[in-house]
Amino acid sequence: MATPLCETSGVIEPVVSAADFVVHEYYDQGKIVIRSAASPVSLQANTVRKKQFRAAFGAAVQEATRGIFTHDVEVTLVWLIEEARRYQTHLVADLDNVLKPLLDAITGPGGVFIDDNQVQSIRASWMTPGAGGPGFELTIEALMGDDYVERAGLSFVEFSADRCYMLHGGLGPWEARVVAQFRRMVAAYHSELAMGFAEDVARMILPIARPFPRARLGRFRVRHESEFPDPDS
């Protein structure tokens, strides 16, 4: 059966599927390595090609992983491409234009990022393919191993538009107690600010968990803190 093809910027590209991506999750290390013989899609690719690639890539990562990064990560992209094609044609995307479609495809409730602003460091390079042929390798690694957790059942509780804290799945009846502790720390933070404490000092009383702005949480489940009665009242 012939491989389906898609035209991108004058180049005929194979239509990819989830099977074109090999995903390794190292859960205890907070690390994911993705390898593919397909070329990464560019921001400048036509809409159909870009949507199809992102859907296939996102599905492959979702199926092969169970975790999600909760804080900052380092991303390393190695694009394996022939030197002649890279230097001697005008049809190959710039290196900086192929990373964002990859990250966008794996951001959200079914992906491994809450938001792509978690990317703290990027290393991107291209090199001539070896025996394995062209394609790419994408490595994503948490700066701290315990910043990678189960994504099943994950949700957020909102205290303000700029301060939403993550609730792990499986808390069950303990959710209200966790939210109550968040509520006390946020209240203490505002109290210290009102007393004239410097913001960086007052911030020390807040939860160690990273807060996210409501606007960055997209399709994640977000509940307001008022939905959780204080269990000790």
Order of alpha helices (4+ residues) and beta strands (2+ residues): beta-beta-beta-beta-alpha-beta-beta-alpha-alpha-beta-beta-beta-beta-beta-alpha-alpha-beta
